[in-house]
């Protein structure tokens, strides 16, 4: 137990240190090269293996390979939304400046990932379901709602001049729309479809159940999910560093950093 | 509690004295419905009665967006809103009073004149009462959710258009369940689950929206 307590204390100390912008700037700067390298490696391995060498699924042919982009992007976009909400809520409740910066920086990344998920889904949907877009489909509609929510967050962030007010407004708005994320997850379940209508989108388990999922595909899938996760972290760190510099431009340490 | 009813009475009096504004927003609703109905001109009359419930819902949404400004704008300009926030009474309760009055003056006319509006888009008998009930539960949700977005944008100069961008994604789930019930009734299926979900959304926003709106107002007016 002693070890865990010590570890916990180290983590808490690290967390408190991260709440100071200069420290976070330095820590993020040290982490960035590793993150960039690892992201690029994982992407290279996943994409070359997935698009070039992985076996094709008999039912769909080669077009299934878009799964290696579509599923990680969709997963990460939902994660990004929850991430923004939690960070913004922490920033609002405890008035923590770093949490506000983190929330604001994550919004455009989430918007981009949602757009990627929507577009790859449309490209994938056309050959397999015969349609690019189906308004009756609850899952497509819910992801589209999440995209609109992200757009709303971007818009309100740009419209409000005062940074703290903007971050708090983001917290309120993202909390109001948070219910969309579990709904997206639920939208392929039978109970949900009974109420809202049938989705043509397949659930996560269907892929596993029908014996379509060979171990190789699962590995590549995992690699791609980690690649997207690291991509999110890397871009987030870059954006946070920029945001810190912009907000703290009148402080001494930023001036020294720029001058040196 | 007396302050709650006092505020309601005050808001109702103001609404009565500025009734021309509310009449205009109701006329706007009727004009939107006619434009949607005109869009099906030259086609089979069945098309209008099929999409009729959807037209009523969309028009209710657009009219709510237009009339939302009246919820806080006037009070923001003359400083009443600040007085409400700095007063000893819980802001969420005050917001709830204002919201109920807002629904009484914008949502209720729609409900009362539902027979006429339904006639305009020739709603089929099969879905008549289902549509009525979904609108009865749905229009308060539109007002309640709208208050959150309005509270966030009340201090901004160009809030009007932004309001639509912020609110439409929050409105879509209500839309989904409301029109889902109508579509199921048209197919002769069991529509109660949808009504229940709609009621659930109503209860969620009824309890959550005043609190979030009060917080948002405190943020915007800081």
HADDOCK unambig.tbl for C-alpha pairs under 7 A between the chains (distance, minus, plus):
assign (segid A and resid 145 and name CA) (segid B and resid 169 and name CA) 5.15 0.50 0.50
assign (segid A and resid 148 and name CA) (segid B and resid 169 and name CA) 5.86 0.50 0.50
assign (segid A and resid 149 and name CA) (segid B and resid 166 and name CA) 6.96 0.50 0.50
assign (segid A and resid 149 and name CA) (segid B and resid 169 and name CA) 5.94 0.50 0.50
assign (segid A and resid 152 and name CA) (segid B and resid 165 and name CA) 5.84 0.50 0.50
assign (segid A and resid 152 and name CA) (segid B and resid 166 and name CA) 4.88 0.50 0.50
assign (segid A and resid 165 and name CA) (segid B and resid 219 and name CA) 6.16 0.50 0.50
assign (segid A and resid 165 and name CA) (segid B and resid 220 and name CA) 6.87 0.50 0.50
assign (segid A and resid 168 and name CA) (segid B and resid 219 and name CA) 6.88 0.50 0.50
assign (segid A and resid 169 and name CA) (segid B and resid 152 and name CA) 6.20 0.50 0.50
assign (segid A and resid 169 and name CA) (segid B and resid 216 and name CA) 6.72 0.50 0.50
assign (segid A and resid 172 and name CA) (segid B and resid 212 and name CA) 6.68 0.50 0.50
assign (segid A and resid 172 and name CA) (segid B and resid 216 and name CA) 6.70 0.50 0.50
assign (segid A and resid 177 and name CA) (segid B and resid 170 and name CA) 6.20 0.50 0.50
assign (segid A and resid 195 and name CA) (segid B and resid 193 and name CA) 5.93 0.50 0.50
assign (segid A and resid 195 and name CA) (segid B and resid 194 and name CA) 5.88 0.50 0.50
assign (segid A and resid 196 and name CA) (segid B and resid 177 and name CA) 6.62 0.50 0.50
assign (segid A and resid 196 and name CA) (segid B and resid 180 and name CA) 6.36 0.50 0.50
